[in-house]
Amino acid sequence: MVRATPTRRVAGRILTGGAVHATRCARTRPALSQDPLRQPLLASTTGRKQVRQALALSLNILKCMGDYPSKRTWREYATAIIQEGITNEDLRDELLCQVVKQVINNQRRSGRGANAPAVLHASRAHPGALSRSRLPDVCTARACSAAGTC
Amino acid sequence: MLRGWYLLNLCVGSITPSEQLFPYLRQFLLRTVALDTTHPFYEVAVDAQAKLERTRLNGVRRYPPIPIEIDSVEVPAARVPAATARATPRSCG
């Protein structure tokens, strides 16, 4: 029995998992994921420090969107994320790509009053339905303020 | 997802993408804007698209948005000028 050397193990991993992953990525574009990234989205993000910053950024984006448990408010995370983009010029593209990735195909509506846009469009399509509905006050108030009806 | 669109709105209002990424980001926003007017985030996407063009002209901001500015993103941008127009004008001097 021949023990697999580290080189062979790495090669096997690349040929099996790596190849399947590459094929899957070629067919589907990057979309929402509930877990923070394990590697940066852009190949131009190189260097240990930049990669660490990019991965921390993905975790902050998840927390900001409410997809990851956190104690701080989303405004604090948004400020921190944008501050990171302002100060670090090389991370701007990575930041925008990560935010767009989390927006694509995201069906989860988190946060208070997250259904406000849906309520707003429902009220436009069916006038009067909003007053008859028994929706939570938060959603109703936000939809009304957004529509400018009250 | 709602916060994601708000975050995208704030990001494109503060930082600019590189020349390589800019056309793709604009196309993403335009596709969302142009194809579906009943999209739940249609107004946020319109606002983000306008901010993207404006930030490209003005350059990157020096400071991140203040809390009031972040709160104002949750109100559709089309109604913000109307609300400020109704307010009493104040002299700068």
gemmi code that builds the backbone of each chain (N, CA, C; Angstrom):
import gemmi

chains = {
    "A": [
        ("MET", (0.849, -1.187, 0.000), (0.000, 0.000, 0.000), (0.895, 1.251, 0.000)),
        ("VAL", (0.589, 2.136, -0.914), (1.378, 3.350, -1.040), (0.633, 4.502, -0.377)),
        ("ARG", (1.303, 5.105, 0.591), (0.648, 6.237, 1.262), (0.651, 7.452, 0.352)),
        ("ALA", (-0.454, 8.162, 0.341), (-0.538, 9.342, -0.514), (0.305, 10.467, 0.074)),
        ("THR", (1.161, 10.964, -0.729), (1.984, 12.093, -0.291), (1.135, 13.356, -0.280)),
        ("PRO", (1.564, 14.380, 0.431), (0.797, 15.633, 0.436), (0.543, 16.173, -0.959)),
        ("THR", (1.535, 16.023, -1.848), (1.363, 16.525, -3.200), (0.229, 15.796, -3.904)),
        ("ARG", (0.194, 14.452, -3.704), (-0.866, 13.677, -4.356), (-2.232, 14.030, -3.775)),
        ("ARG", (-2.250, 14.231, -2.465), (-3.545, 14.587, -1.853), (-4.060, 15.901, -2.408)),
        ("VAL", (-3.162, 16.875, -2.508), (-3.579, 18.176, -3.032), (-4.035, 18.049, -4.467)),
        ("ALA", (-3.282, 17.261, -5.257), (-3.650, 17.086, -6.665), (-5.009, 16.409, -6.775)),
        ("GLY", (-5.244, 15.391, -5.908), (-6.532, 14.727, -5.951), (-7.671, 15.653, -5.586)),
        ("ARG", (-7.422, 16.492, -4.598), (-8.464, 17.433, -4.204), (-8.786, 18.400, -5.343)),
        ("ILE", (-7.751, 18.839, -6.027), (-7.969, 19.777, -7.123), (-8.718, 19.090, -8.252)),
        ("LEU", (-8.342, 17.825, -8.530), (-8.951, 17.144, -9.671), (-10.390, 16.746, -9.396)),
        ("THR", (-10.748, 16.510, -8.139), (-12.133, 16.103, -7.862), (-12.968, 17.300, -7.442)),
        ("GLY", (-12.748, 17.749, -6.227), (-13.560, 18.854, -5.710), (-13.352, 20.133, -6.476)),
        ("GLY", (-12.095, 20.422, -6.769), (-11.795, 21.662, -7.463), (-12.401, 21.706, -8.847)),
        ("ALA", (-12.302, 20.586, -9.574), (-12.826, 20.568, -10.937), (-14.337, 20.681, -10.938)),
        ("VAL", (-14.999, 19.969, -10.036), (-16.459, 20.046, -9.952), (-16.885, 21.456, -9.601)),
        ("HIS", (-16.163, 22.047, -8.657), (-16.511, 23.409, -8.250), (-16.357, 24.382, -9.415)),
        ("ALA", (-15.281, 24.205, -10.193), (-15.064, 25.107, -11.318), (-16.166, 24.960, -12.357)),
        ("THR", (-16.597, 23.716, -12.613), (-17.659, 23.497, -13.587), (-18.961, 24.120, -13.117)),
        ("ARG", (-19.236, 23.950, -11.833), (-20.478, 24.492, -11.289), (-20.474, 26.013, -11.363)),
        ("CYS", (-19.320, 26.610, -11.055), (-19.233, 28.061, -11.091), (-19.365, 28.586, -12.508)),
        ("ALA", (-18.900, 27.810, -13.479), (-18.998, 28.276, -14.857), (-20.439, 28.293, -15.328)),
        ("ARG", (-21.274, 27.386, -14.778), (-22.662, 27.318, -15.237), (-23.557, 28.314, -14.506)),
        ("THR", (-23.290, 28.539, -13.240), (-24.134, 29.434, -12.470), (-23.326, 30.640, -12.017)),
        ("ARG", (-23.962, 31.781, -12.080), (-23.257, 32.982, -11.637), (-23.316, 33.050, -10.116)),
        ("PRO", (-22.402, 33.805, -9.515), (-22.411, 33.906, -8.056), (-23.720, 34.504, -7.564)),
        ("ALA", (-24.294, 33.897, -6.574), (-25.557, 34.388, -6.031), (-25.495, 34.284, -4.514)),
        ("LEU", (-26.651, 34.533, -3.925), (-26.744, 34.592, -2.472), (-26.177, 33.351, -1.795)),
        ("SER", (-25.459, 33.560, -0.720), (-25.052, 32.452, 0.130), (-25.198, 32.909, 1.571)),
        ("GLN", (-25.553, 31.970, 2.419), (-25.776, 32.305, 3.822), (-24.493, 32.285, 4.632)),
        ("ASP", (-23.437, 31.744, 4.057), (-22.171, 31.640, 4.780), (-21.201, 32.696, 4.266)),
        ("PRO", (-20.318, 33.170, 5.143), (-19.298, 34.115, 4.672), (-18.353, 33.438, 3.680)),
        ("LEU", (-17.741, 34.260, 2.868), (-16.865, 33.738, 1.821), (-15.638, 33.053, 2.424)),
        ("ARG", (-15.109, 32.082, 1.682), (-13.865, 31.428, 2.097), (-12.681, 31.934, 1.291)),
        ("GLN", (-12.995, 32.535, 0.151), (-11.937, 33.170, -0.628), (-12.553, 34.363, -1.358)),
        ("PRO", (-11.746, 35.368, -1.684), (-12.304, 36.570, -2.311), (-12.939, 36.259, -3.659)),
        ("LEU", (-13.850, 37.129, -4.077), (-14.522, 36.919, -5.358), (-13.617, 37.272, -6.523)),
        ("LEU", (-12.809, 38.299, -6.368), (-11.979, 38.777, -7.470), (-10.578, 38.184, -7.377)),
        ("ALA", (-10.058, 37.853, -8.537), (-8.693, 37.322, -8.568), (-7.678, 38.416, -8.286)),
        ("SER", (-8.101, 39.663, -8.469), (-7.162, 40.765, -8.251), (-6.921, 41.032, -6.771)),
        ("THR", (-7.763, 40.449, -5.907), (-7.560, 40.597, -4.468), (-6.510, 39.582, -4.014)),
        ("THR", (-5.306, 40.031, -3.932), (-4.207, 39.141, -3.545), (-3.505, 39.715, -2.325)),
        ("GLY", (-2.664, 38.909, -1.743), (-1.955, 39.357, -0.544), (-2.721, 38.944, 0.693)),
        ("ARG", (-1.983, 38.536, 1.721), (-2.629, 38.002, 2.912), (-3.511, 39.036, 3.598)),
        ("LYS", (-3.035, 40.277, 3.655), (-3.795, 41.315, 4.352), (-5.087, 41.648, 3.613)),
        ("GLN", (-4.992, 41.775, 2.310), (-6.196, 42.111, 1.527), (-7.220, 41.002, 1.573)),
        ("VAL", (-6.739, 39.757, 1.491), (-7.666, 38.625, 1.537), (-8.375, 38.594, 2.888)),
        ("ARG", (-7.621, 38.848, 3.967), (-8.235, 38.854, 5.296), (-9.268, 39.967, 5.404)),
        ("GLN", (-8.955, 41.117, 4.851), (-9.914, 42.221, 4.879), (-11.156, 41.901, 4.049)),
        ("ALA", (-10.951, 41.254, 2.902), (-12.089, 40.914, 2.040), (-13.009, 39.915, 2.724)),
        ("LEU", (-12.442, 38.953, 3.430), (-13.265, 37.950, 4.104), (-14.012, 38.573, 5.290)),
        ("ALA", (-13.336, 39.492, 6.006), (-14.024, 40.195, 7.092), (-15.154, 41.055, 6.549)),
        ("LEU", (-14.931, 41.587, 5.357), (-15.959, 42.406, 4.713), (-17.206, 41.578, 4.400)),
        ("SER", (-17.002, 40.357, 3.912), (-18.154, 39.517, 3.571), (-18.959, 39.183, 4.821)),
        ("LEU", (-18.263, 38.977, 5.940), (-18.977, 38.691, 7.194), (-19.766, 39.924, 7.640)),
        ("ASN", (-19.175, 41.104, 7.484), (-19.862, 42.334, 7.854), (-21.088, 42.563, 6.974)),
        ("ILE", (-20.977, 42.232, 5.686), (-22.115, 42.407, 4.778), (-23.254, 41.481, 5.189)),
        ("LEU", (-22.912, 40.242, 5.536), (-23.944, 39.302, 5.985), (-24.635, 39.818, 7.241)),
        ("LYS", (-23.849, 40.367, 8.172), (-24.433, 40.883, 9.408), (-25.271, 42.116, 9.132)),
        ("CYS", (-24.821, 42.931, 8.209), (-25.570, 44.146, 7.875), (-26.928, 43.794, 7.278)),
        ("MET", (-26.956, 42.741, 6.454), (-28.207, 42.367, 5.790), (-29.121, 41.556, 6.680)),
        ("GLY", (-28.642, 41.163, 7.846), (-29.489, 40.383, 8.736), (-29.445, 38.901, 8.450)),
        ("ASP", (-28.558, 38.448, 7.567), (-28.447, 37.031, 7.251), (-27.549, 36.295, 8.246)),
        ("TYR", (-26.918, 37.036, 9.129), (-25.992, 36.445, 10.098), (-26.275, 37.107, 11.439)),
        ("PRO", (-26.345, 36.324, 12.514), (-26.706, 36.918, 13.812), (-25.690, 37.960, 14.268)),
        ("SER", (-26.179, 39.068, 14.769), (-25.291, 40.129, 15.257), (-26.044, 40.965, 16.279)),
        ("LYS", (-25.289, 41.728, 17.050), (-25.901, 42.545, 18.088), (-25.988, 44.013, 17.696)),
        ("ARG", (-25.119, 44.429, 16.798), (-25.131, 45.831, 16.411), (-26.193, 46.073, 15.352)),
        ("THR", (-26.524, 47.349, 15.131), (-27.539, 47.673, 14.140), (-26.925, 47.669, 12.744)),
        ("TRP", (-27.812, 47.571, 11.733), (-27.313, 47.486, 10.365), (-26.683, 48.801, 9.936)),
        ("ARG", (-27.064, 49.908, 10.559), (-26.471, 51.200, 10.197), (-24.997, 51.251, 10.577)),
        ("GLU", (-24.680, 50.698, 11.739), (-23.271, 50.663, 12.160), (-22.435, 49.821, 11.202)),
        ("TYR", (-23.002, 48.674, 10.792), (-22.262, 47.836, 9.842), (-22.127, 48.534, 8.499)),
        ("ALA", (-23.199, 49.218, 8.064), (-23.135, 49.918, 6.771), (-22.058, 50.993, 6.798)),
        ("THR", (-22.001, 51.744, 7.906), (-20.969, 52.781, 8.021), (-19.576, 52.167, 7.988)),
        ("ALA", (-19.391, 51.059, 8.717), (-18.071, 50.415, 8.751), (-17.676, 49.887, 7.378)),
        ("ILE", (-18.655, 49.319, 6.662), (-18.361, 48.756, 5.338), (-17.947, 49.860, 4.370)),
        ("ILE", (-18.692, 50.961, 4.383), (-18.390, 52.044, 3.444), (-17.075, 52.717, 3.820)),
        ("GLN", (-16.826, 52.826, 5.132), (-15.547, 53.391, 5.564), (-14.379, 52.544, 5.054)),
        ("GLU", (-14.566, 51.242, 5.097), (-13.534, 50.343, 4.581), (-13.311, 50.560, 3.091)),
        ("GLY", (-14.429, 50.757, 2.357), (-14.311, 50.995, 0.912), (-13.655, 52.324, 0.594)),
        ("ILE", (-13.906, 53.330, 1.439), (-13.332, 54.656, 1.181), (-11.829, 54.638, 1.434)),
        ("THR", (-11.434, 54.023, 2.538), (-10.012, 54.066, 2.908), (-9.173, 53.105, 2.069)),
        ("ASN", (-9.739, 51.956, 1.735), (-8.969, 50.949, 1.006), (-9.411, 50.923, -0.453)),
        ("GLU", (-8.602, 51.513, -1.303), (-9.005, 51.657, -2.701), (-9.052, 50.309, -3.425)),
        ("ASP", (-8.180, 49.399, -3.036), (-8.116, 48.119, -3.744), (-9.301, 47.215, -3.429)),
        ("LEU", (-10.011, 47.528, -2.352), (-11.116, 46.656, -1.953), (-12.467, 47.120, -2.500)),
        ("ARG", (-12.490, 48.215, -3.242), (-13.781, 48.774, -3.671), (-14.529, 47.828, -4.608)),
        ("ASP", (-13.827, 47.310, -5.599), (-14.484, 46.390, -6.528), (-14.940, 45.126, -5.809)),
        ("GLU", (-14.102, 44.639, -4.921), (-14.459, 43.441, -4.156), (-15.714, 43.697, -3.315)),
        ("LEU", (-15.776, 44.866, -2.710), (-16.929, 45.227, -1.878), (-18.209, 45.280, -2.713)),
        ("LEU", (-18.157, 45.973, -3.838), (-19.353, 46.107, -4.665), (-19.787, 44.747, -5.215)),
        ("CYS", (-18.828, 43.926, -5.603), (-19.166, 42.591, -6.109), (-19.838, 41.746, -5.027)),
        ("GLN", (-19.344, 41.847, -3.811), (-19.937, 41.051, -2.731), (-21.360, 41.504, -2.422)),
        ("VAL", (-21.586, 42.823, -2.451), (-22.944, 43.317, -2.173), (-23.897, 42.887, -3.285)),
        ("VAL", (-23.464, 43.024, -4.537), (-24.326, 42.608, -5.652), (-24.596, 41.111, -5.581)),
        ("LYS", (-23.597, 40.353, -5.208), (-23.769, 38.899, -5.099), (-24.844, 38.549, -4.071)),
        ("GLN", (-24.862, 39.280, -2.962), (-25.847, 38.979, -1.926), (-27.243, 39.454, -2.317)),
        ("VAL", (-27.323, 40.398, -3.247), (-28.633, 40.903, -3.669), (-29.264, 39.973, -4.702)),
        ("ILE", (-28.435, 39.333, -5.527), (-28.953, 38.474, -6.596), (-29.626, 37.247, -5.989)),
        ("ASN", (-30.837, 36.988, -6.454), (-31.603, 35.794, -6.065), (-31.875, 35.696, -4.580)),
        ("ASN", (-31.829, 36.799, -3.889), (-32.097, 36.762, -2.452), (-33.591, 36.933, -2.231)),
        ("GLN", (-34.229, 35.875, -1.781), (-35.669, 35.916, -1.554), (-36.005, 36.192, -0.106)),
        ("ARG", (-34.963, 36.227, 0.738), (-35.232, 36.418, 2.157), (-35.461, 37.890, 2.442)),
        ("ARG", (-36.515, 38.170, 3.148), (-36.828, 39.548, 3.486), (-36.703, 39.688, 4.991)),
        ("SER", (-35.565, 40.220, 5.399), (-35.294, 40.286, 6.826), (-35.425, 41.715, 7.316)),
        ("GLY", (-35.577, 41.830, 8.606), (-35.618, 43.149, 9.207), (-37.039, 43.647, 9.394)),
        ("ARG", (-37.167, 44.639, 10.259), (-38.493, 45.196, 10.527), (-39.002, 45.932, 9.302)),
        ("GLY", (-40.268, 45.687, 8.975), (-40.853, 46.394, 7.857), (-40.274, 45.997, 6.525)),
        ("ALA", (-39.725, 44.777, 6.456), (-39.096, 44.365, 5.216), (-40.110, 44.140, 4.109)),
        ("ASN", (-41.366, 43.948, 4.476), (-42.385, 43.741, 3.465), (-42.981, 45.038, 2.954)),
        ("ALA", (-42.427, 46.162, 3.381), (-43.004, 47.442, 3.000), (-43.105, 47.634, 1.491)),
        ("PRO", (-42.060, 47.318, 0.697), (-42.206, 47.490, -0.745), (-43.323, 46.647, -1.328)),
        ("ALA", (-43.461, 45.419, -0.848), (-44.519, 44.555, -1.355), (-45.886, 45.137, -1.009)),
        ("VAL", (-46.016, 45.640, 0.212), (-47.284, 46.245, 0.628), (-47.556, 47.489, -0.201)),
        ("LEU", (-46.487, 48.238, -0.471), (-46.634, 49.460, -1.250), (-47.182, 49.154, -2.637)),
        ("HIS", (-46.605, 48.163, -3.306), (-47.049, 47.847, -4.660), (-48.421, 47.196, -4.647)),
        ("ALA", (-48.699, 46.437, -3.587), (-50.035, 45.859, -3.481), (-51.075, 46.957, -3.326)),
        ("SER", (-50.729, 47.995, -2.564), (-51.685, 49.080, -2.363), (-51.877, 49.882, -3.645)),
        ("ARG", (-50.848, 49.932, -4.488), (-51.002, 50.631, -5.765), (-51.880, 49.829, -6.725)),
        ("ALA", (-51.656, 48.515, -6.711), (-52.402, 47.674, -7.635), (-53.871, 47.561, -7.222)),
        ("HIS", (-54.104, 47.528, -5.926), (-55.480, 47.384, -5.434), (-55.778, 48.519, -4.467)),
        ("PRO", (-56.217, 49.670, -4.946), (-56.484, 50.803, -4.043), (-57.569, 50.440, -3.036)),
        ("GLY", (-57.344, 50.777, -1.821), (-58.325, 50.486, -0.786), (-58.027, 49.217, -0.039)),
        ("ALA", (-57.210, 48.362, -0.635), (-56.905, 47.091, 0.030), (-56.082, 47.307, 1.290)),
        ("LEU", (-55.295, 48.384, 1.266), (-54.418, 48.622, 2.405), (-55.212, 48.938, 3.669)),
        ("SER", (-56.303, 49.695, 3.500), (-57.088, 50.072, 4.666), (-57.863, 48.891, 5.220)),
        ("ARG", (-58.190, 47.913, 4.351), (-58.971, 46.770, 4.816), (-58.091, 45.666, 5.393)),
        ("SER", (-56.782, 45.739, 5.100), (-55.915, 44.640, 5.505), (-55.650, 44.692, 7.004)),
        ("ARG", (-55.215, 43.586, 7.529), (-54.850, 43.506, 8.945), (-53.353, 43.320, 9.083)),
        ("LEU", (-52.616, 44.028, 8.275), (-51.170, 43.911, 8.314), (-50.638, 44.563, 9.576)),
        ("PRO", (-49.450, 44.164, 9.998), (-48.849, 44.814, 11.171), (-48.703, 46.310, 10.956)),
        ("ASP", (-48.768, 47.035, 12.048), (-48.735, 48.493, 11.956), (-47.445, 48.994, 11.338)),
        ("VAL", (-46.351, 48.271, 11.630), (-45.055, 48.719, 11.116), (-45.074, 48.736, 9.600)),
        ("CYS", (-45.531, 47.632, 9.005), (-45.549, 47.536, 7.550), (-46.471, 48.592, 6.970)),
        ("THR", (-47.636, 48.740, 7.559), (-48.607, 49.691, 7.032), (-48.073, 51.113, 7.101)),
        ("ALA", (-47.504, 51.462, 8.246), (-47.004, 52.824, 8.405), (-45.876, 53.110, 7.428)),
        ("ARG", (-44.965, 52.124, 7.258), (-43.849, 52.344, 6.348), (-44.325, 52.444, 4.902)),
        ("ALA", (-45.300, 51.607, 4.541), (-45.807, 51.660, 3.174), (-46.518, 52.980, 2.913)),
        ("CYS", (-47.269, 53.456, 3.900), (-47.980, 54.723, 3.735), (-46.999, 55.873, 3.603)),
        ("SER", (-45.965, 55.860, 4.441), (-45.006, 56.951, 4.373), (-44.248, 56.912, 3.059)),
        ("ALA", (-43.993, 55.690, 2.555), (-43.283, 55.582, 1.284), (-44.165, 56.039, 0.132)),
        ("ALA", (-45.465, 55.736, 0.230), (-46.377, 56.128, -0.842), (-46.811, 57.584, -0.719)),
        ("GLY", (-46.600, 58.164, 0.439), (-46.997, 59.544, 0.642), (-48.483, 59.725, 0.791)),
        ("THR", (-49.171, 58.645, 1.173), (-50.618, 58.725, 1.277), (-51.066, 59.206, 2.646)),
        ("CYS", (-50.189, 59.109, 3.656), (-50.610, 59.560, 4.975), (-49.419, 60.081, 5.750)),
    ],
    "B": [
        ("MET", (-32.744, 41.211, 2.203), (-32.612, 41.680, 0.822), (-32.884, 43.168, 0.731)),
        ("LEU", (-33.844, 43.622, 1.519), (-34.140, 45.056, 1.546), (-32.908, 45.832, 1.986)),
        ("ARG", (-32.267, 45.346, 3.033), (-31.065, 46.017, 3.509), (-29.931, 45.899, 2.498)),
        ("GLY", (-29.919, 44.803, 1.769), (-28.897, 44.642, 0.739), (-29.011, 45.713, -0.327)),
        ("TRP", (-30.229, 46.004, -0.759), (-30.432, 47.061, -1.748), (-30.088, 48.423, -1.147)),
        ("TYR", (-30.441, 48.620, 0.112), (-30.078, 49.888, 0.764), (-28.559, 50.019, 0.853)),
        ("LEU", (-27.900, 48.903, 1.196), (-26.441, 48.942, 1.312), (-25.795, 49.218, -0.046)),
        ("LEU", (-26.348, 48.601, -1.096), (-25.827, 48.859, -2.445), (-26.022, 50.320, -2.818)),
        ("ASN", (-27.180, 50.846, -2.447), (-27.478, 52.264, -2.707), (-26.456, 53.167, -2.014)),
        ("LEU", (-26.164, 52.848, -0.766), (-25.208, 53.670, -0.006), (-23.799, 53.521, -0.562)),
        ("CYS", (-23.460, 52.303, -0.974), (-22.097, 52.059, -1.469), (-21.840, 52.816, -2.766)),
        ("VAL", (-22.779, 52.706, -3.714), (-22.542, 53.399, -4.994), (-22.647, 54.908, -4.831)),
        ("GLY", (-23.249, 55.365, -3.729), (-23.285, 56.798, -3.466), (-22.018, 57.307, -2.813)),
        ("SER", (-21.168, 56.413, -2.345), (-19.961, 56.836, -1.636), (-18.679, 56.473, -2.370)),
        ("ILE", (-18.656, 55.292, -2.968), (-17.430, 54.857, -3.636), (-17.728, 54.545, -5.097)),
        ("THR", (-16.697, 54.622, -5.913), (-16.857, 54.347, -7.339), (-16.129, 53.053, -7.686)),
        ("PRO", (-16.722, 52.260, -8.563), (-16.010, 51.061, -9.011), (-14.921, 51.436, -10.009)),
        ("SER", (-14.072, 50.468, -10.318), (-13.027, 50.724, -11.304), (-13.647, 50.804, -12.690)),
        ("GLU", (-12.838, 51.216, -13.643), (-13.332, 51.358, -15.011), (-13.768, 50.022, -15.593)),
        ("GLN", (-13.134, 48.953, -15.130), (-13.522, 47.630, -15.649), (-14.882, 47.202, -15.123)),
        ("LEU", (-15.159, 47.490, -13.866), (-16.401, 47.014, -13.247), (-17.575, 47.938, -13.526)),
        ("PHE", (-17.295, 49.214, -13.806), (-18.375, 50.201, -13.901), (-19.472, 49.818, -14.911)),
        ("PRO", (-19.142, 49.448, -16.167), (-20.222, 49.117, -17.106), (-21.084, 47.952, -16.659)),
        ("TYR", (-20.483, 46.989, -15.978), (-21.256, 45.829, -15.525), (-22.223, 46.218, -14.408)),
        ("LEU", (-21.734, 47.065, -13.499), (-22.593, 47.494, -12.395), (-23.739, 48.361, -12.912)),
        ("ARG", (-23.411, 49.240, -13.849), (-24.472, 50.092, -14.426), (-25.491, 49.243, -15.172)),
        ("GLN", (-25.014, 48.243, -15.889), (-25.932, 47.377, -16.630), (-26.815, 46.579, -15.677)),
        ("PHE", (-26.252, 46.149, -14.564), (-27.037, 45.410, -13.571), (-28.169, 46.278, -13.035)),
        ("LEU", (-27.840, 47.538, -12.710), (-28.864, 48.434, -12.180), (-29.871, 48.806, -13.261)),
        ("LEU", (-29.377, 49.060, -14.477), (-30.286, 49.429, -15.566), (-31.232, 48.298, -15.899)),
        ("ARG", (-30.735, 47.073, -15.859), (-31.595, 45.940, -16.163), (-32.700, 45.814, -15.124)),
        ("THR", (-32.329, 46.028, -13.867), (-33.340, 45.989, -12.810), (-34.318, 47.139, -12.965)),
        ("VAL", (-33.795, 48.294, -13.384), (-34.637, 49.473, -13.507), (-35.538, 49.366, -14.718)),
        ("ALA", (-34.955, 48.973, -15.864), (-35.683, 49.085, -17.109), (-36.664, 47.942, -17.334)),
        ("LEU", (-36.336, 46.766, -16.856), (-37.141, 45.610, -17.232), (-38.436, 45.508, -16.444)),
        ("ASP", (-38.407, 45.862, -15.174), (-39.551, 45.558, -14.325), (-39.880, 46.752, -13.430)),
        ("THR", (-40.890, 47.493, -13.823), (-41.273, 48.641, -13.000), (-42.034, 48.222, -11.747)),
        ("THR", (-42.514, 46.977, -11.737), (-43.212, 46.503, -10.545), (-42.263, 45.781, -9.593)),
        ("HIS", (-40.978, 45.832, -9.893), (-39.994, 45.203, -9.009), (-40.070, 45.861, -7.632)),
        ("PRO", (-40.045, 45.083, -6.566), (-40.184, 45.695, -5.233), (-39.102, 46.710, -4.911)),
        ("PHE", (-37.951, 46.594, -5.560), (-36.853, 47.529, -5.271), (-36.574, 48.430, -6.460)),
        ("TYR", (-37.612, 48.641, -7.256), (-37.462, 49.457, -8.460), (-36.986, 50.866, -8.117)),
        ("GLU", (-37.598, 51.481, -7.121), (-37.254, 52.865, -6.776), (-35.844, 52.954, -6.187)),
        ("VAL", (-35.469, 51.957, -5.394), (-34.120, 51.953, -4.828), (-33.094, 51.802, -5.947)),
        ("ALA", (-33.421, 50.973, -6.945), (-32.490, 50.767, -8.055), (-32.362, 52.033, -8.899)),
        ("VAL", (-33.473, 52.742, -9.104), (-33.415, 54.011, -9.849), (-32.524, 54.998, -9.113)),
        ("ASP", (-32.717, 55.072, -7.808), (-31.905, 55.984, -6.992), (-30.425, 55.592, -7.036)),
        ("ALA", (-30.168, 54.280, -6.956), (-28.782, 53.809, -6.970), (-28.122, 54.102, -8.308)),
        ("GLN", (-28.889, 53.968, -9.388), (-28.326, 54.222, -10.714), (-27.942, 55.692, -10.865)),
        ("ALA", (-28.796, 56.577, -10.345), (-28.482, 58.011, -10.402), (-27.261, 58.336, -9.540)),
        ("LYS", (-27.186, 57.679, -8.382), (-26.042, 57.924, -7.494), (-24.742, 57.426, -8.111)),
        ("LEU", (-24.841, 56.302, -8.817), (-23.642, 55.750, -9.458), (-23.055, 56.745, -10.457)),
        ("GLU", (-23.936, 57.338, -11.272), (-23.454, 58.318, -12.259), (-22.897, 59.554, -11.550)),
        ("ARG", (-23.566, 59.965, -10.487), (-23.144, 61.180, -9.789), (-21.794, 60.975, -9.100)),
        ("THR", (-21.632, 59.826, -8.477), (-20.367, 59.558, -7.784), (-19.216, 59.440, -8.765)),
        ("ARG", (-19.520, 58.948, -9.953), (-18.460, 58.848, -10.956), (-17.968, 60.237, -11.357)),
        ("LEU", (-18.898, 61.189, -11.410), (-18.514, 62.558, -11.764), (-17.782, 63.246, -10.609)),
        ("ASN", (-18.313, 63.077, -9.408), (-17.783, 63.831, -8.265), (-16.594, 63.155, -7.585)),
        ("GLY", (-16.437, 61.869, -7.791), (-15.348, 61.164, -7.124), (-15.790, 60.550, -5.805)),
        ("VAL", (-14.855, 59.855, -5.180), (-15.161, 59.149, -3.927), (-15.337, 60.153, -2.793)),
        ("ARG", (-16.278, 59.860, -1.928), (-16.492, 60.739, -0.774), (-15.371, 60.577, 0.249)),
        ("ARG", (-15.192, 61.617, 1.034), (-14.141, 61.544, 2.050), (-14.607, 60.807, 3.294)),
        ("TYR", (-15.880, 60.963, 3.623), (-16.402, 60.380, 4.858), (-17.616, 59.509, 4.535)),
        ("PRO", (-17.848, 58.498, 5.338), (-19.047, 57.670, 5.121), (-20.312, 58.464, 5.442)),
        ("PRO", (-21.456, 57.988, 4.952), (-22.693, 58.722, 5.209), (-23.047, 58.771, 6.692)),
        ("ILE", (-23.647, 59.888, 7.101), (-24.047, 60.045, 8.498), (-25.353, 59.275, 8.736)),
        ("PRO", (-25.718, 59.023, 9.990), (-26.925, 58.215, 10.271), (-28.195, 58.765, 9.629)),
        ("ILE", (-28.332, 60.085, 9.591), (-29.548, 60.650, 8.980), (-29.592, 60.318, 7.494)),
        ("GLU", (-28.432, 60.337, 6.876), (-28.367, 60.012, 5.454), (-28.719, 58.543, 5.215)),
        ("ILE", (-28.254, 57.698, 6.135), (-28.582, 56.276, 6.002), (-30.086, 56.066, 6.171)),
        ("ASP", (-30.668, 56.783, 7.121), (-32.117, 56.657, 7.313), (-32.882, 57.147, 6.098)),
        ("SER", (-32.353, 58.181, 5.438), (-33.085, 58.760, 4.314), (-33.111, 57.823, 3.117)),
        ("VAL", (-32.222, 56.832, 3.093), (-32.242, 55.883, 1.971), (-33.521, 55.059, 1.994)),
        ("GLU", (-34.060, 54.874, 3.199), (-35.260, 54.050, 3.300), (-36.485, 54.751, 2.737)),
        ("VAL", (-36.411, 56.060, 2.564), (-37.495, 56.797, 1.921), (-37.163, 56.881, 0.437)),
        ("PRO", (-38.092, 56.556, -0.442), (-37.802, 56.659, -1.870), (-37.301, 58.047, -2.248)),
        ("ALA", (-36.283, 58.078, -3.095), (-35.606, 59.338, -3.401), (-36.508, 60.327, -4.121)),
        ("ALA", (-37.509, 59.811, -4.826), (-38.359, 60.706, -5.608), (-39.117, 61.676, -4.715)),
        ("ARG", (-39.331, 61.299, -3.467), (-40.126, 62.156, -2.599), (-39.273, 63.062, -1.719)),
        ("VAL", (-37.988, 62.848, -1.683), (-37.136, 63.675, -0.829), (-37.061, 65.119, -1.313)),
        ("PRO", (-36.858, 65.400, -2.632), (-36.833, 66.788, -3.066), (-38.153, 67.500, -2.801)),
        ("ALA", (-39.275, 66.784, -2.966), (-40.564, 67.404, -2.718), (-40.697, 67.810, -1.251)),
        ("ALA", (-40.200, 66.943, -0.368), (-40.299, 67.228, 1.058), (-39.424, 68.424, 1.423)),
        ("THR", (-38.227, 68.513, 0.809), (-37.365, 69.645, 1.119), (-37.881, 70.924, 0.478)),
        ("ALA", (-38.582, 70.799, -0.650), (-39.094, 71.994, -1.310), (-40.199, 72.647, -0.497)),
        ("ARG", (-40.936, 71.806, 0.249), (-42.018, 72.369, 1.055), (-41.483, 73.076, 2.287)),
        ("ALA", (-40.275, 72.717, 2.702), (-39.718, 73.339, 3.901), (-39.401, 74.810, 3.643)),
        ("THR", (-39.436, 75.573, 4.719), (-39.163, 76.998, 4.580), (-37.695, 77.213, 4.227)),
        ("PRO", (-37.402, 77.968, 3.176), (-35.992, 78.193, 2.836), (-35.287, 79.024, 3.900)),
        ("ARG", (-34.055, 78.591, 4.207), (-33.284, 79.301, 5.224), (-32.082, 79.969, 4.563)),
        ("SER", (-31.769, 81.142, 5.038), (-30.635, 81.857, 4.454), (-29.334, 81.284, 5.002)),
        ("CYS", (-28.330, 81.236, 4.159), (-27.055, 80.676, 4.581), (-26.251, 81.669, 5.412)),
        ("GLY", (-26.509, 82.939, 5.234), (-25.714, 83.915, 5.946), (-26.125, 83.990, 7.384)),
    ],
}
model = gemmi.Model(1)
for chain_id, residues in chains.items():
    chain = gemmi.Chain(chain_id)
    for i, (resn, *xyz) in enumerate(residues, 1):
        res = gemmi.Residue()
        res.name, res.seqid = resn, gemmi.SeqId(i, " ")
        for name, pos in zip(("N", "CA", "C"), xyz):
            atom = gemmi.Atom()
            atom.name, atom.element = name, gemmi.Element(name[0])
            atom.pos, atom.b_iso = gemmi.Position(*pos), 0.0
            res.add_atom(atom)
        chain.add_residue(res)
    model.add_chain(chain)
structure = gemmi.Structure()
structure.add_model(model)
structure.setup_entities()
